[in-house]
């Protein structure tokens, strides 16, 4: 994996927390800790996006009068049409 060194600033008050977390999660390696954190935060971002999509779908379903049982029926009908 190609690596590129970048610089970023951390406030003095956050430096101790960064070092503590890097020690705990990455044997003191800040770069390894940051790589792990990126993966986790991407998962958090995807979960938030999915929650928004789910809320939108629930709102649209409610506005259309579609129930959860209706969704199951609609999905089965659509999937059956693909066979």
C-alpha positions as CSV (number, residue, x, y, z in Angstrom):
1,X,0.0,0.0,0.0
2,X,1.5,3.4,-1.0
3,X,1.7,5.8,1.8
4,X,1.9,9.6,1.8
5,X,3.0,11.6,4.7
6,X,0.7,14.6,5.5
7,X,0.8,17.1,8.3
8,X,-2.1,18.1,10.5
9,X,-2.5,20.2,13.6
10,X,-3.7,19.0,17.0
11,X,-4.3,21.3,19.9
12,X,-2.2,20.9,23.0
13,X,-5.3,19.9,25.0
14,X,-6.1,17.1,22.5
15,X,-2.5,15.8,22.2
16,X,-2.7,13.8,25.4
17,X,-5.9,12.2,24.3
18,X,-4.5,11.4,20.9
19,X,-1.4,9.8,22.4
20,X,-3.6,7.8,24.9
21,X,-5.8,6.5,22.1
22,X,-2.9,5.8,19.8
23,X,-1.2,3.8,22.5
24,X,-4.4,1.8,23.3
25,X,-5.5,1.1,19.8
26,X,-2.3,1.1,17.8
27,X,0.7,0.5,20.1
28,X,1.4,4.2,20.1
29,X,1.5,4.6,16.4
30,X,-0.5,7.7,15.5
31,X,-0.5,6.9,11.8
32,X,-1.9,3.5,12.4
33,X,-4.5,4.9,14.8
34,X,-5.6,7.5,12.2
35,X,-6.0,4.8,9.6
36,X,-8.2,2.8,12.0
37,X,-10.2,5.9,12.8
38,X,-10.8,6.6,9.2
39,X,-12.4,3.2,8.7
40,X,-14.6,3.6,11.7
41,X,-15.7,7.1,10.8
42,X,-16.6,6.0,7.3
43,X,-18.8,3.3,8.8
44,X,-20.4,6.0,11.0
45,X,-21.0,8.2,7.9
46,X,-22.6,5.3,6.0
47,X,-24.8,4.5,9.0
48,X,-26.0,8.1,9.2
49,X,-26.7,8.2,5.5
50,X,-28.7,5.0,5.7
51,X,-30.7,6.4,8.6
52,X,-31.6,9.4,6.6
53,X,-32.6,7.3,3.6
54,X,-34.7,5.1,5.9
55,X,-36.4,8.1,7.5
56,X,-37.1,9.5,4.0
57,X,-38.6,6.2,2.9
58,X,-40.7,5.9,6.0
59,X,-42.0,9.5,5.5
60,X,-42.9,8.8,1.8
61,X,-44.5,5.5,2.7
62,X,-46.6,7.2,5.4
63,X,-47.6,9.9,3.0
64,X,-48.7,7.3,0.4
65,X,-50.5,5.2,3.0
66,X,-48.1,2.2,2.4
67,X,-47.6,-0.2,5.4
68,X,-44.7,-2.5,6.1
69,X,-47.0,-5.4,5.0
70,X,-47.6,-3.6,1.7
71,X,-43.9,-3.2,1.1
72,X,-43.4,-7.0,1.5
73,X,-46.2,-7.6,-1.0
74,X,-44.8,-5.1,-3.5
75,X,-41.3,-6.5,-3.2
76,X,-42.5,-10.1,-3.8
77,X,-44.5,-8.9,-6.8
78,X,-41.6,-7.1,-8.3
79,X,-39.2,-9.9,-7.7
80,X,-41.6,-12.5,-9.1
81,X,-41.8,-10.4,-12.3
82,X,-38.1,-10.9,-12.8
83,X,-38.2,-14.6,-12.9
